[in-house]
């Protein structure tokens, strides 16, 4: 099933396009799951859903996997150094 952009009303009453999440190229059924969840819970922001999911998933997964945690922390430190140089 294809999903199309629909409009949602922000608090100020301005109509804006609601994201379907298709830009993440998740494929079905995940594109549809994300689009439906956004419409039901996050006022249409797929980016907010992905950010919240990552904020929950990453720490939980790293807690279970020490090897990945060490590698992730190293990569994060390197990324921060690179960003500071820019």
SEBA-435232 format. One record per residue: residue number from 1; residue in one letter; y, z, x of N, C-alpha, C, CB in turn. Coordinates in nm, 3 decimals. Glycine has a CB too. Example, Ala and Ser with C-alpha at 12.3 -4.5 7.8 and 13.67 -1.06 7.14 Angstrom:
residues 2
<nr = 1; rest = A; nyy = -0.569; nzz = 0.780; nxx = 1.319; cayy = -0.450; cazz = 0.780; caxx = 1.230; cyy = -0.330; czz = 0.780; cxx = 1.320; cbyy = -0.447; cbzz = 0.905; cbxx = 1.131>
<nr = 2; rest = S; nyy = -0.225; nzz = 0.708; nxx = 1.285; cayy = -0.106; cazz = 0.714; caxx = 1.367; cyy = 0.003; czz = 0.787; cxx = 1.290; cbyy = -0.060; cbzz = 0.572; cbxx = 1.408>
end
This chain:
residues 86
<nr = 1; rest = X; nyy = -0.118; nzz = 0.000; nxx = 0.084; cayy = 0.000; cazz = 0.000; caxx = 0.000; cyy = 0.124; czz = 0.000; cxx = 0.088; cbyy = 0.000; cbzz = 0.121; cbxx = -0.096>
<nr = 2; rest = X; nyy = 0.215; nzz = -0.089; nxx = 0.065; cayy = 0.339; cazz = -0.097; caxx = 0.143; cyy = 0.444; czz = -0.006; cxx = 0.080; cbyy = 0.392; cbzz = -0.243; cbxx = 0.150>
<nr = 3; rest = X; nyy = 0.524; nzz = 0.054; nxx = 0.165; cayy = 0.631; cazz = 0.140; caxx = 0.118; cyy = 0.764; czz = 0.074; cxx = 0.149; cbyy = 0.623; cbzz = 0.280; cbxx = 0.183>
<nr = 4; rest = X; nyy = 0.855; nzz = 0.082; nxx = 0.055; cayy = 0.987; cazz = 0.026; caxx = 0.075; cyy = 1.088; czz = 0.138; cxx = 0.082; cbyy = 1.024; cbzz = -0.073; cbxx = -0.036>
<nr = 5; rest = X; nyy = 1.202; nzz = 0.111; nxx = 0.146; cayy = 1.307; cazz = 0.212; caxx = 0.151; cyy = 1.361; czz = 0.235; cxx = 0.011; cbyy = 1.420; cbzz = 0.170; cbxx = 0.248>
<nr = 6; rest = X; nyy = 1.379; nzz = 0.359; nxx = -0.020; cayy = 1.442; cazz = 0.396; caxx = -0.146; cyy = 1.563; czz = 0.480; cxx = -0.111; cbyy = 1.343; cbzz = 0.472; cbxx = -0.241>
<nr = 7; rest = X; nyy = 1.645; nzz = 0.509; nxx = -0.210; cayy = 1.767; cazz = 0.584; caxx = -0.183; cyy = 1.752; czz = 0.728; cxx = -0.229; cbyy = 1.886; cbzz = 0.518; cbxx = -0.252>
<nr = 8; rest = X; nyy = 1.821; nzz = 0.816; nxx = -0.156; cayy = 1.825; cazz = 0.956; caxx = -0.194; cyy = 1.969; czz = 1.000; cxx = -0.196; cbyy = 1.741; cbzz = 1.044; cbxx = -0.098>
<nr = 9; rest = X; nyy = 1.998; nzz = 1.104; nxx = -0.269; cayy = 2.134; cazz = 1.155; caxx = -0.280; cyy = 2.148; czz = 1.275; cxx = -0.189; cbyy = 2.169; cbzz = 1.191; cbxx = -0.425>
<nr = 10; rest = X; nyy = 2.246; nzz = 1.270; nxx = -0.098; cayy = 2.276; cazz = 1.385; caxx = -0.014; cyy = 2.360; czz = 1.484; cxx = -0.094; cbyy = 2.350; cbzz = 1.343; cbxx = 0.116>
<nr = 11; rest = X; nyy = 2.377; nzz = 1.603; nxx = -0.041; cayy = 2.452; cazz = 1.707; caxx = -0.111; cyy = 2.592; czz = 1.662; cxx = -0.151; cbyy = 2.461; cbzz = 1.829; cbxx = -0.025>
<nr = 12; rest = X; nyy = 2.655; nzz = 1.580; nxx = -0.066; cayy = 2.791; cazz = 1.535; caxx = -0.096; cyy = 2.791; czz = 1.428; cxx = -0.205; cbyy = 2.858; cbzz = 1.481; cbxx = 0.030>
<nr = 13; rest = X; nyy = 2.674; nzz = 1.386; nxx = -0.249; cayy = 2.665; cazz = 1.286; caxx = -0.354; cyy = 2.666; czz = 1.144; cxx = -0.302; cbyy = 2.777; cbzz = 1.305; cbxx = -0.449>
<nr = 14; rest = X; nyy = 2.663; nzz = 1.126; nxx = -0.171; cayy = 2.663; cazz = 0.992; caxx = -0.111; cyy = 2.521; czz = 0.940; cxx = -0.108; cbyy = 2.725; cbzz = 0.995; cbxx = 0.031>
<nr = 15; rest = X; nyy = 2.504; nzz = 0.816; nxx = -0.151; cayy = 2.372; cazz = 0.754; caxx = -0.149; cyy = 2.341; czz = 0.703; cxx = -0.009; cbyy = 2.363; cbzz = 0.640; cbxx = -0.252>
<nr = 16; rest = X; nyy = 2.225; nzz = 0.740; nxx = 0.045; cayy = 2.183; cazz = 0.691; caxx = 0.175; cyy = 2.038; czz = 0.647; cxx = 0.167; cbyy = 2.203; cbzz = 0.799; cbxx = 0.285>
<nr = 17; rest = X; nyy = 1.998; nzz = 0.559; nxx = 0.257; cayy = 1.859; cazz = 0.516; caxx = 0.258; cyy = 1.770; czz = 0.628; cxx = 0.306; cbyy = 1.841; cbzz = 0.392; cbxx = 0.347>
<nr = 18; rest = X; nyy = 1.658; nzz = 0.644; nxx = 0.240; cayy = 1.558; cazz = 0.742; caxx = 0.281; cyy = 1.461; czz = 0.671; cxx = 0.373; cbyy = 1.485; cbzz = 0.805; cbxx = 0.157>
<nr = 19; rest = X; nyy = 1.428; nzz = 0.734; nxx = 0.483; cayy = 1.336; cazz = 0.675; caxx = 0.579; cyy = 1.193; czz = 0.682; cxx = 0.526; cbyy = 1.346; cbzz = 0.745; cbxx = 0.716>
<nr = 20; rest = X; nyy = 1.118; nzz = 0.576; nxx = 0.550; cayy = 0.978; cazz = 0.577; caxx = 0.510; cyy = 0.888; czz = 0.621; cxx = 0.624; cbyy = 0.936; cbzz = 0.439; cbxx = 0.462>
<nr = 21; rest = X; nyy = 0.943; nzz = 0.630; nxx = 0.745; cayy = 0.862; cazz = 0.666; caxx = 0.859; cyy = 0.791; czz = 0.548; cxx = 0.922; cbyy = 0.762; cbzz = 0.767; cbxx = 0.819>
<nr = 22; rest = X; nyy = 0.801; nzz = 0.429; nxx = 0.863; cayy = 0.731; cazz = 0.312; caxx = 0.915; cyy = 0.775; czz = 0.277; cxx = 1.056; cbyy = 0.754; cbzz = 0.193; cbxx = 0.823>
<nr = 23; rest = X; nyy = 0.897; nzz = 0.316; nxx = 1.094; cayy = 0.945; cazz = 0.284; caxx = 1.229; cyy = 0.863; czz = 0.353; cxx = 1.337; cbyy = 1.092; cbzz = 0.323; cbxx = 1.242>
<nr = 24; rest = X; nyy = 0.786; nzz = 0.453; nxx = 1.300; cayy = 0.701; cazz = 0.522; caxx = 1.397; cyy = 0.571; czz = 0.446; cxx = 1.422; cbyy = 0.669; cbzz = 0.662; cbxx = 1.348>
<nr = 25; rest = X; nyy = 0.547; nzz = 0.340; nxx = 1.345; cayy = 0.429; cazz = 0.255; caxx = 1.361; cyy = 0.299; czz = 0.336; cxx = 1.362; cbyy = 0.439; cbzz = 0.176; cbxx = 1.490>
<nr = 26; rest = X; nyy = 0.287; nzz = 0.425; nxx = 1.267; cayy = 0.168; cazz = 0.509; caxx = 1.258; cyy = 0.050; czz = 0.436; cxx = 1.197; cbyy = 0.198; cbzz = 0.632; cbxx = 1.176>
<nr = 27; rest = X; nyy = 0.075; nzz = 0.335; nxx = 1.118; cayy = -0.030; cazz = 0.266; caxx = 1.044; cyy = -0.069; czz = 0.348; cxx = 0.922; cbyy = -0.153; cbzz = 0.241; cbxx = 1.135>
<nr = 28; rest = X; nyy = -0.142; nzz = 0.283; nxx = 0.835; cayy = -0.189; cazz = 0.353; caxx = 0.715; cyy = -0.316; czz = 0.429; cxx = 0.749; cbyy = -0.213; cbzz = 0.253; cbxx = 0.598>
<nr = 29; rest = X; nyy = -0.341; nzz = 0.542; nxx = 0.691; cayy = -0.267; cazz = 0.602; caxx = 0.580; cyy = -0.151; czz = 0.690; cxx = 0.623; cbyy = -0.362; cbzz = 0.684; cbxx = 0.497>
<nr = 30; rest = X; nyy = -0.124; nzz = 0.703; nxx = 0.754; cayy = -0.022; cazz = 0.798; caxx = 0.802; cyy = 0.120; czz = 0.758; cxx = 0.764; cbyy = -0.030; cbzz = 0.812; cbxx = 0.950>
<nr = 31; rest = X; nyy = 0.152; nzz = 0.626; nxx = 0.766; cayy = 0.285; cazz = 0.584; caxx = 0.720; cyy = 0.308; czz = 0.630; cxx = 0.577; cbyy = 0.299; cbzz = 0.430; cbxx = 0.731>
<nr = 32; rest = X; nyy = 0.208; nzz = 0.613; nxx = 0.493; cayy = 0.220; cazz = 0.653; caxx = 0.353; cyy = 0.228; czz = 0.804; cxx = 0.337; cbyy = 0.104; cbzz = 0.599; cbxx = 0.274>
<nr = 33; rest = X; nyy = 0.148; nzz = 0.875; nxx = 0.413; cayy = 0.153; cazz = 1.022; caxx = 0.406; cyy = 0.290; czz = 1.073; cxx = 0.447; cbyy = 0.045; cbzz = 1.083; cbxx = 0.497>
<nr = 34; rest = X; nyy = 0.345; nzz = 1.017; nxx = 0.555; cayy = 0.476; cazz = 1.060; caxx = 0.601; cyy = 0.584; czz = 1.025; cxx = 0.499; cbyy = 0.509; cbzz = 0.996; cbxx = 0.736>
<nr = 35; rest = X; nyy = 0.580; nzz = 0.905; nxx = 0.446; cayy = 0.680; cazz = 0.864; caxx = 0.347; cyy = 0.674; czz = 0.955; cxx = 0.224; cbyy = 0.656; cbzz = 0.717; cbxx = 0.305>
<nr = 36; rest = X; nyy = 0.556; nzz = 0.984; nxx = 0.175; cayy = 0.542; cazz = 1.068; caxx = 0.056; cyy = 0.584; czz = 1.211; cxx = 0.084; cbyy = 0.398; cbzz = 1.065; cbxx = 0.006>
<nr = 37; rest = X; nyy = 0.549; nzz = 1.264; nxx = 0.201; cayy = 0.588; cazz = 1.400; caxx = 0.235; cyy = 0.739; czz = 1.411; cxx = 0.249; cbyy = 0.519; cbzz = 1.444; cbxx = 0.365>
<nr = 38; rest = X; nyy = 0.799; nzz = 1.311; nxx = 0.313; cayy = 0.945; cazz = 1.311; caxx = 0.327; cyy = 1.013; czz = 1.311; cxx = 0.191; cbyy = 0.992; cbzz = 1.190; cbxx = 0.407>
<nr = 39; rest = X; nyy = 0.965; nzz = 1.228; nxx = 0.103; cayy = 1.024; cazz = 1.220; caxx = -0.031; cyy = 1.009; czz = 1.352; cxx = -0.106; cbyy = 0.959; cbzz = 1.107; cbxx = -0.110>
<nr = 40; rest = X; nyy = 0.899; nzz = 1.420; nxx = -0.085; cayy = 0.872; cazz = 1.543; caxx = -0.159; cyy = 0.938; czz = 1.665; cxx = -0.097; cbyy = 0.724; cbzz = 1.566; cbxx = -0.168>
<nr = 41; rest = X; nyy = 0.960; nzz = 1.666; nxx = 0.035; cayy = 0.998; cazz = 1.791; caxx = 0.098; cyy = 1.121; czz = 1.787; cxx = 0.187; cbyy = 0.886; cbzz = 1.838; cbxx = 0.178>
<nr = 42; rest = X; nyy = 1.142; nzz = 1.683; nxx = 0.262; cayy = 1.248; cazz = 1.683; caxx = 0.361; cyy = 1.364; czz = 1.590; cxx = 0.325; cbyy = 1.192; cbzz = 1.644; cbxx = 0.494>
<nr = 43; rest = X; nyy = 1.387; nzz = 1.567; nxx = 0.201; cayy = 1.498; cazz = 1.482; caxx = 0.157; cyy = 1.499; czz = 1.347; cxx = 0.226; cbyy = 1.629; cbzz = 1.551; cbxx = 0.181>
<nr = 44; rest = X; nyy = 1.383; nzz = 1.297; nxx = 0.259; cayy = 1.372; cazz = 1.163; caxx = 0.311; cyy = 1.385; czz = 1.146; cxx = 0.461; cbyy = 1.470; cbzz = 1.082; cbxx = 0.248>
<nr = 45; rest = X; nyy = 1.390; nzz = 1.252; nxx = 0.538; cayy = 1.409; cazz = 1.239; caxx = 0.682; cyy = 1.277; czz = 1.244; cxx = 0.757; cbyy = 1.503; cbzz = 1.347; cbxx = 0.733>
<nr = 46; rest = X; nyy = 1.225; nzz = 1.126; nxx = 0.792; cayy = 1.101; cazz = 1.121; caxx = 0.869; cyy = 1.122; czz = 1.183; cxx = 1.007; cbyy = 1.052; cbzz = 0.976; cbxx = 0.883>
<nr = 47; rest = X; nyy = 1.240; nzz = 1.166; nxx = 1.063; cayy = 1.269; cazz = 1.224; caxx = 1.194; cyy = 1.259; czz = 1.376; cxx = 1.188; cbyy = 1.409; cbzz = 1.182; cbxx = 1.242>
<nr = 48; rest = X; nyy = 1.311; nzz = 1.439; nxx = 1.082; cayy = 1.302; cazz = 1.584; caxx = 1.068; cyy = 1.157; czz = 1.630; cxx = 1.057; cbyy = 1.381; cbzz = 1.630; cbxx = 0.945>
<nr = 49; rest = X; nyy = 1.076; nzz = 1.553; nxx = 0.985; cayy = 0.934; cazz = 1.587; caxx = 0.970; cyy = 0.864; czz = 1.579; cxx = 1.105; cbyy = 0.866; cbzz = 1.494; cbxx = 0.868>
<nr = 50; rest = X; nyy = 0.887; nzz = 1.473; nxx = 1.179; cayy = 0.822; cazz = 1.456; caxx = 1.309; cyy = 0.867; czz = 1.566; cxx = 1.405; cbyy = 0.854; cbzz = 1.317; cbxx = 1.368>
<nr = 51; rest = X; nyy = 0.996; nzz = 1.597; nxx = 1.406; cayy = 1.045; cazz = 1.705; caxx = 1.493; cyy = 0.979; czz = 1.838; cxx = 1.458; cbyy = 1.197; cbzz = 1.717; cbxx = 1.482>
<nr = 52; rest = X; nyy = 0.972; nzz = 1.870; nxx = 1.329; cayy = 0.911; cazz = 1.997; caxx = 1.287; cyy = 0.763; czz = 2.000; cxx = 1.322; cbyy = 0.930; cbzz = 2.017; cbxx = 1.135>
<nr = 53; rest = X; nyy = 0.695; nzz = 1.887; nxx = 1.303; cayy = 0.553; cazz = 1.880; caxx = 1.334; cyy = 0.529; czz = 1.900; cxx = 1.484; cbyy = 0.494; cbzz = 1.746; cbxx = 1.289>
<nr = 54; rest = X; nyy = 0.612; nzz = 1.836; nxx = 1.567; cayy = 0.597; cazz = 1.852; caxx = 1.711; cyy = 0.628; czz = 1.994; cxx = 1.755; cbyy = 0.688; cbzz = 1.754; cbxx = 1.784>
<nr = 55; rest = X; nyy = 0.729; nzz = 2.055; nxx = 1.693; cayy = 0.763; cazz = 2.193; caxx = 1.727; cyy = 0.649; czz = 2.290; cxx = 1.695; cbyy = 0.888; cbzz = 2.236; cbxx = 1.652>
<nr = 56; rest = X; nyy = 0.567; nzz = 2.256; nxx = 1.598; cayy = 0.453; cazz = 2.341; caxx = 1.564; cyy = 0.329; czz = 2.303; cxx = 1.643; cbyy = 0.423; cbzz = 2.332; cbxx = 1.414>
<nr = 57; rest = X; nyy = 0.303; nzz = 2.173; nxx = 1.655; cayy = 0.179; cazz = 2.127; caxx = 1.717; cyy = 0.175; czz = 2.151; cxx = 1.867; cbyy = 0.160; cbzz = 1.981; cbxx = 1.689>
<nr = 58; rest = X; nyy = 0.281; nzz = 2.114; nxx = 1.937; cayy = 0.278; cazz = 2.122; caxx = 2.083; cyy = 0.250; czz = 2.263; cxx = 2.134; cbyy = 0.409; cbzz = 2.072; cbxx = 2.140>
<nr = 59; rest = X; nyy = 0.326; nzz = 2.365; nxx = 2.092; cayy = 0.297; cazz = 2.499; caxx = 2.143; cyy = 0.156; czz = 2.547; cxx = 2.109; cbyy = 0.398; cbzz = 2.597; cbxx = 2.089>
<nr = 60; rest = X; nyy = 0.111; nzz = 2.517; nxx = 1.987; cayy = -0.024; cazz = 2.560; caxx = 1.946; cyy = -0.130; czz = 2.492; cxx = 2.032; cbyy = -0.048; cbzz = 2.530; cbxx = 1.797>
<nr = 61; rest = X; nyy = -0.115; nzz = 2.364; nxx = 2.056; cayy = -0.213; cazz = 2.291; caxx = 2.136; cyy = -0.211; czz = 2.336; cxx = 2.281; cbyy = -0.187; cbzz = 2.141; cbxx = 2.127>
<nr = 62; rest = X; nyy = -0.092; nzz = 2.357; nxx = 2.336; cayy = -0.082; cazz = 2.400; caxx = 2.476; cyy = -0.138; czz = 2.540; cxx = 2.496; cbyy = 0.063; cbzz = 2.394; cbxx = 2.522>
<nr = 63; rest = X; nyy = -0.129; nzz = 2.623; nxx = 2.394; cayy = -0.185; cazz = 2.758; caxx = 2.402; cyy = -0.337; czz = 2.751; cxx = 2.417; cbyy = -0.147; cbzz = 2.841; cbxx = 2.277>
<nr = 64; rest = X; nyy = -0.399; nzz = 2.651; nxx = 2.355; cayy = -0.544; cazz = 2.635; caxx = 2.360; cyy = -0.592; czz = 2.563; cxx = 2.486; cbyy = -0.592; cbzz = 2.560; cbxx = 2.238>
<nr = 65; rest = X; nyy = -0.502; nzz = 2.488; nxx = 2.552; cayy = -0.545; cazz = 2.404; caxx = 2.663; cyy = -0.455; czz = 2.427; cxx = 2.784; cbyy = -0.544; cbzz = 2.257; cbxx = 2.622>
<nr = 66; rest = X; nyy = -0.498; nzz = 2.518; nxx = 2.871; cayy = -0.417; cazz = 2.557; caxx = 2.987; cyy = -0.389; czz = 2.440; cxx = 3.081; cbyy = -0.488; cbzz = 2.667; cbxx = 3.064>
<nr = 67; rest = X; nyy = -0.486; nzz = 2.353; nxx = 3.102; cayy = -0.465; cazz = 2.237; caxx = 3.189; cyy = -0.356; czz = 2.145; cxx = 3.138; cbyy = -0.594; cbzz = 2.160; cbxx = 3.203>
<nr = 68; rest = X; nyy = -0.360; nzz = 2.117; nxx = 3.009; cayy = -0.255; cazz = 2.035; caxx = 2.949; cyy = -0.120; czz = 2.106; cxx = 2.953; cbyy = -0.291; cbzz = 2.000; cbxx = 2.804>
<nr = 69; rest = X; nyy = -0.122; nzz = 2.238; nxx = 2.934; cayy = 0.002; cazz = 2.315; caxx = 2.935; cyy = 0.069; czz = 2.306; cxx = 3.071; cbyy = -0.026; cbzz = 2.462; cbxx = 2.899>
<nr = 70; rest = X; nyy = -0.008; nzz = 2.320; nxx = 3.178; cayy = 0.049; cazz = 2.312; caxx = 3.312; cyy = 0.107; czz = 2.173; cxx = 3.339; cbyy = -0.058; cbzz = 2.346; cbxx = 3.417>
<nr = 71; rest = X; nyy = 0.034; nzz = 2.070; nxx = 3.301; cayy = 0.081; cazz = 1.934; caxx = 3.321; cyy = 0.207; czz = 1.908; cxx = 3.238; cbyy = -0.029; cbzz = 1.832; cbxx = 3.285>
<nr = 72; rest = X; nyy = 0.205; nzz = 1.952; nxx = 3.113; cayy = 0.319; cazz = 1.934; caxx = 3.023; cyy = 0.444; czz = 2.004; cxx = 3.078; cbyy = 0.286; cbzz = 1.989; cbxx = 2.882>
<nr = 73; rest = X; nyy = 0.428; nzz = 2.127; nxx = 3.123; cayy = 0.542; cazz = 2.202; caxx = 3.177; cyy = 0.599; czz = 2.133; cxx = 3.301; cbyy = 0.501; cbzz = 2.346; cbxx = 3.211>
<nr = 74; rest = X; nyy = 0.512; nzz = 2.079; nxx = 3.386; cayy = 0.557; cazz = 2.007; caxx = 3.505; cyy = 0.636; czz = 1.882; cxx = 3.464; cbyy = 0.437; cbzz = 1.967; cbxx = 3.593>
<nr = 75; rest = X; nyy = 0.582; nzz = 1.806; nxx = 3.369; cayy = 0.650; cazz = 1.687; caxx = 3.321; cyy = 0.785; czz = 1.720; cxx = 3.257; cbyy = 0.562; cbzz = 1.612; cbxx = 3.222>
<nr = 76; rest = X; nyy = 0.790; nzz = 1.830; nxx = 3.183; cayy = 0.916; cazz = 1.871; caxx = 3.121; cyy = 1.020; czz = 1.907; cxx = 3.226; cbyy = 0.892; cbzz = 1.991; cbxx = 3.027>
<nr = 77; rest = X; nyy = 0.978; nzz = 1.979; nxx = 3.331; cayy = 1.071; cazz = 2.014; caxx = 3.439; cyy = 1.126; czz = 1.887; cxx = 3.506; cbyy = 1.001; cbzz = 2.104; cbxx = 3.544>
<nr = 78; rest = X; nyy = 1.037; nzz = 1.790; nxx = 3.532; cayy = 1.079; cazz = 1.665; caxx = 3.593; cyy = 1.177; czz = 1.590; cxx = 3.503; cbyy = 0.958; cbzz = 1.577; cbxx = 3.624>
<nr = 79; rest = X; nyy = 1.149; nzz = 1.589; nxx = 3.373; cayy = 1.237; cazz = 1.522; caxx = 3.277; cyy = 1.375; czz = 1.588; cxx = 3.276; cbyy = 1.174; cbzz = 1.525; cbxx = 3.135>
<nr = 80; rest = X; nyy = 1.378; nzz = 1.720; nxx = 3.277; cayy = 1.505; cazz = 1.793; caxx = 3.276; cyy = 1.586; czz = 1.761; cxx = 3.401; cbyy = 1.481; cbzz = 1.943; cbxx = 3.266>
<nr = 81; rest = X; nyy = 1.521; nzz = 1.755; nxx = 3.517; cayy = 1.590; cazz = 1.721; caxx = 3.642; cyy = 1.650; czz = 1.581; cxx = 3.632; cbyy = 1.492; cbzz = 1.730; cbxx = 3.761>
<nr = 82; rest = X; nyy = 1.574; nzz = 1.487; nxx = 3.581; cayy = 1.622; cazz = 1.349; caxx = 3.567; cyy = 1.742; czz = 1.343; cxx = 3.472; cbyy = 1.508; cbzz = 1.257; cbxx = 3.515>
<nr = 83; rest = X; nyy = 1.734; nzz = 1.415; nxx = 3.362; cayy = 1.844; cazz = 1.415; caxx = 3.266; cyy = 1.971; czz = 1.476; cxx = 3.325; cbyy = 1.804; cbzz = 1.491; cbxx = 3.140>
<nr = 84; rest = X; nyy = 1.955; nzz = 1.579; nxx = 3.408; cayy = 2.072; cazz = 1.642; caxx = 3.470; cyy = 2.142; czz = 1.549; cxx = 3.567; cbyy = 2.031; cbzz = 1.770; cbxx = 3.542>
<nr = 85; rest = X; nyy = 2.065; nzz = 1.461; nxx = 3.632; cayy = 2.122; cazz = 1.368; caxx = 3.729; cyy = 2.202; czz = 1.256; cxx = 3.662; cbyy = 2.012; cbzz = 1.308; cbxx = 3.814>
<nr = 86; rest = X; nyy = 2.177; nzz = 1.232; nxx = 3.537; cayy = 2.244; cazz = 1.120; caxx = 3.468; cyy = 2.384; czz = 1.154; cxx = 3.426; cbyy = 2.166; cbzz = 1.078; cbxx = 3.347>
end
